[in-house]
């Protein structure tokens, strides 16, 4: 995955080594949630129906990251860098979706950028419209034609 579009501070953070065990735990959990909860269908709909599919999918993954961090953070000593680290959760999830839906690498790069922007917006200004409220159906916010994640999804 190309990191050219991520500002230097995020590049350094994203390239930091993190525990392989943490990466495996969050990636397996993320893939399971994606497959069991209808996330692949949401992503496919966003690609077909949204005017800005990378934005919708980026918001979806940002919400997934937030919810996994919250859920797992209370259960294990999880390094939060695992989500954006090189070879970490987001890269693995985008590679999975890319292969599953036969998407071009460039699309994953756009989604990566959107995820970083949503996370930065949430950190800097919780009231930013790009930063969904915890538990908010972000797919619905970004594109009314795309179904929000279902309750069991995240």
Rosetta blueprint (number, residue, H / E / L):
1 X L
2 X L
3 X L
4 X L
5 X L
6 X L
7 X L
8 X H
9 X H
10 X H
11 X H
12 X H
13 X H
14 X H
15 X L
16 X L
17 X L
18 X L
19 X L
20 X H
21 X H
22 X H
23 X H
24 X H
25 X H
26 X H
27 X H
28 X H
29 X H
30 X H
31 X H
32 X H
33 X H
34 X H
35 X H
36 X H
37 X L
38 X L
39 X H
40 X H
41 X H
42 X H
43 X H
44 X H
45 X H
46 X H
47 X H
48 X H
49 X H
50 X L
51 X L
52 X L
53 X H
54 X H
55 X H
56 X H
57 X H
58 X H
59 X H
60 X H
61 X H
62 X H
63 X H
64 X H
65 X H
66 X H
67 X H
68 X H
69 X H
70 X H
71 X H
72 X H
73 X H
74 X L
75 X L
76 X L
77 X L
78 X L
79 X L
80 X H
81 X H
82 X H
83 X H
84 X L
85 X L
86 X L
87 X L
88 X L
89 X H
90 X H
91 X H
92 X H
93 X H
94 X H
95 X H
96 X H
97 X H
98 X H
99 X H
100 X H
101 X H
102 X L
103 X L
104 X L
105 X H
106 X H
107 X H
108 X H
109 X H
110 X H
111 X H
112 X H
113 X H
114 X H
115 X H
116 X H
117 X H
118 X H
119 X H
120 X H
121 X H
122 X H
123 X H
124 X H
125 X L
126 X L
127 X L
128 X L
129 X L
130 X L
131 X L
132 X L
133 X L
134 X L
135 X L
136 X L
137 X L
138 X H
139 X H
140 X H
141 X H
142 X H
143 X L
144 X L
145 X L
146 X L
147 X L
148 X L
149 X L
150 X L
151 X L
152 X L
153 X L
154 X L
